[in-house]
Amino acid sequence: MYHKSIIQTIGLFLLISCFQNALAVDSGSTGSDGDFNPIVDTKVQLPDDGILNYNTVNIPDGVTVTFLRNAANTPAYMLVVGDAVIDGVIDINGIEGGALTNEYPPGGYLGGLGQRRGVRGGNGKGPGGSEGSVSTVDGASGAGYGVVGETQGGGSRGTAYGSVALQPLLGGSGGGSGRAPSTSARVTGFAGGSGAGAILIAVSGTLSINGSVVSIGGDAEDEREGLFTSTMGGGGSGGGIRIVATEFSGAGIIDVSGGKGGTSVAQNLARANGANGGYGRLRVESDTFTFTGELLPPGITIPILPQPIFLAEIPSLKIVSVAGVIVPASPTGINDIVLPSDVANPVTVEFEATGVPVDTTVNFTLTPESGEPTSVTSGGLVGTGTLTSNITVTLAEGASTMLASLAFIVTETQSVALSQYTNGEKVRSVSLVSSVSGGSKTILTTFSGRLVDISTFVKH
């Protein structure tokens, strides 16, 4: 058996198992979607939960499979009862900045849009999105994910985020856009590349990849004409690919590289170019590993046997409604809740939580655009399964941000279950944070005092 030698590159967490194990992987597939045997290029519409339940998969050479996002922008989850053969291509690459399409990859985040002349560039979306360029001579930086994005002087680069376990499974973030000076013939700055998507391929039998599975960040928009004096956008970050199979074989390519920054022709200055996006996260788990292909970019090898396909229930907290207006399932972070003009103060804010002890209180903070923040503590959470509570608060005129948080000591059962995300160290407590714009954070505190963030502020 030959195992490909992998060179260590700091920040890319690639985990490969090369152990033999008598226990087969259970993908969890119901087989309800039958056999997947496309013979031409195919776009697969993801269901609401993103889960595709196949019996077998066979993607032949010359066939490319892409996915159409669902409303919640979940990753694609391809579960297979039997074997899967990928001799063609599974493509969840990010989209080039400025592309006229709505077919962005599932789980990925958009690149920043160029703003009007004289205005700083638009920020890339997602937890690792880079800032739009604030400069008329320096390009935007790249988005981050598995590592931080590459930097350029026009704005802050995107940060690294997510979990080495790829649970939860997240896609790549968008690069910020460039800036067009007020004197430019260009109406807007050049757009950043979008983040690549996210996919889980879980196969109970053998997964053979002689083709490719690619989740490469989108390139930023290029200035091709040589006519416009505008700085360029940053590249989107690579996405997330997690593979789980009883046996993983083949000699193909799996790639989570970042997208390229935009190139300026008119200014002919390297500093005006955008920076590249950081690479994403790639994880391979198998009982038997005979794959001899390329895993890009090269990364760290840490032998690991297959882990549970989906997360054990992680405690959660969310803001459900404000003054009876439901928080959207896929918030954008911009005017996600607009209240009718006749709504009277005080208003009620409703919360839901799971995996949290009954009677835990929720701390709520309202921060207006101007003025002092207001903090309110709810009564104890009540119910079974999904717990609920609420507070009343007086809203200020104009826009406000809302943040809810709680913390609790975990049970022994929870401590052991959550230790899979802390390298086996038992967990003492959990802190949860949720914002009305869709951000959420789950932080585990171990008995040694180590803090482990197993999710991140995200906006779909």
Secondary structure, DSSP 4 states (H G I P E B T S, - for coil): ---------TT-B--------SSPP------TT--B--SS-EEEEP-TT-EEEES-EEE-TT-EEEEE--TT-PPEEEEESS-EEESSEEE-PPPPTT---S-PPTT--PPPPP-BTTSPPPPPPSTTPPPPP--SSSPPPPP-SSSPPP-BTTBPPPPP-S-TT--S-----PPPP----TT-S-SBPPPPPPPP-EEEEEEEEEEEESSEEE-PPPPPPP--SS----PPPPPPPP-EEEEEEEEEE-S-EEE-PPPPPP--SSS--GGGSPPPPPP-EEEEEEEEE---SEEES--B----PPPPSSPPPPPEEEEEEETTEEPPSS--SSS-----TTPPSSEEEEEEEESS-TT---EEEEEESSS--EEEEPPPPBSSSSEEEEEEEPPPSS-EEEEEEEEEEPPHHHHHHHGGGTTTPPEEEEEEEEETTS-EEEEEEETT--EEE-S-----
